């Protein structure tokens, strides 16, 4: 334990404050030999990857390859699954997030998540976004909360469309708007990292394009990790791409290199549609 | 070098890729014939054959347009990745180079129509014939590399182009000598000099094709590979 703490202190000293380093240079999330077990069955095998700050990293791979499972390791969402066990080290800014004394609720405020299917709370648009800042005690008064709600909706590119109906239910919005509401909700707690698990798979091409444009804007301030089944989407939105297969990280590299000249045969076969 | 080893899950995509390569091969055959016939027309001063070469160039142009349309359609519909993407994009380049070689053949044929068969020494023609044979070998070898790359062979083709360039310079000097010897040779020798230049440029396009072939198969730049090998040596 002492070793972990010393390492954390050392990393903290050498790590520049958020937003001060060059995008893509500093490592925000780092995993070493991460394995995941569902009961006796091993689902992930020794995954080590560095995820750079303020850039988009995409996880691609066939269904069941473990990309979503691995994504959930980054904010300990696997803790909620009975019989799921994670080994190895996952560090956020050099800090081991699997430490027993770590506050998981606080961690999930720092590492936000957007899911495949838009899942707004059955509350008003305003309350959906205000929920996180409120439970984390981020604001002193209503004016501050209003400020966060408005700025989050603006950053999610939704404010202009909903400004006259903030008191209407979030569930009444269109699919694309609901997903942007979920993104606004996720960024309202000012997370460092935003995890997106197939955020566009339930959306039409226009709503998808709006979300992709939003991801491109958000990467100026957030570290984004996106799981996607669409290789074209990975190629469009991300700067780094990681390819998973059967629970193993096969290849990771610059997105351009992965999609034009992958080094591994399995990556080549998968992205060109020759798998199997 | 990572290769696409098995066939696509979508068989129609696989068929289209095969069709694209076949299209390049067919176009290559047409271009080789054009250079060969243009040279024959030139050395025999055969105006009828020269006319045929000029007419056939339209078919080469059509073939290139067809390939462009096919490639653009595949990019739009299939959204190719990795080796498939390289193959489709580089095919557009190869077709452009082949079309340019066809233009060189047409240019030689047009010159042929302006050359009279008097006053020119047969040894002048033999230099151009030799150059044409060299260029044809280069084009043919380059096209073989598009379907099956042999790295050593690809490098040899690039190096061989220097010999084509040297032969052009040698012919250039030779033509100058003939022109100085007898001013009546100037017109025909000038035509021949331009024909030799056309062949030299066709040789350059052959090296472009082999560079594209190298990129298709490896994703790397052939010139970088040659420099790397020179540094090692």
Interface residues (C-beta under 8 A of the other chain):
Chain A: X231 X232 X235 X259 X260 X261 X262 X263 X264 X265 X267 X268 X269 X271 X272 X273 X274 X275 X276
Chain B: X2 X3 X4 X5 X6 X7 X8 X9 X10 X13 X79 X80 X81 X82 X83 X84 X85 X86 X218 X219 X220
